Amino acid sequence: MNASRTSRPEEGEKSATLGRVLPRSFYAKGTVHVASSLLGNYLVRVKGRVRMIGRIVEVEAYKGTRDPASHAFRGITRRNAPMFADAGHAYVYFTYGNHYCLNVTTERKGTPGAVLVRALEPLTGLRSMRELRPGATDVELTNGPGKLTRALGIDRALNEVDMTTVGPLFIVDGGSRDFHVKRSGRVGVSSGTDRLWRFYVSNNPYVSRP
């Protein structure tokens, strides 16, 4: 599947040439592997006639019933059911009473796993992002999981959306991986912080500040 298109940059934007949509087979692998592999790819949000694109620069992996920080730790529930379904779907949930988080599901059906998208480098659609995040600088538009969902207009209406096909939310191949990946313990959780399952692009200014 191909989503080839070169978006014309507006003021402050960067050009983005869209390649193939990442297939389900990309996500149907080990969660930690998928997490690091997502870096450098493009998250695309289509909202009405607006297309907003950001390069993924920070992620966190969450596995199944043996991962105390995972929503799937205590088994399947109505909330975490997407983590047990087919790979390549959006898992969107509301947290801390004030923002949404976007994850993409991983592993084979029946084996829970998901990767939290923690930060993006905004490329196109900045005008719309600025309207959705008034007062934020361009660097702060999408440098955190709650910030990026607000800037891209992502909420529970997109929960379980298939991200392996062109639609309101999908990820495309970002091409060259000419960057250095760093890893650390996960942040914002009270357990499982010893697992080095947070991955980010080294020296990228759009990575969150834990």
Summary of the structure (lengths in Angstrom):
residues: 210
radius of gyration: 15.8
end to end distance: 36.1
largest distance: 47.4
contacts: 708
relative contact order: 0.23
helix: 16%
strand: 33%
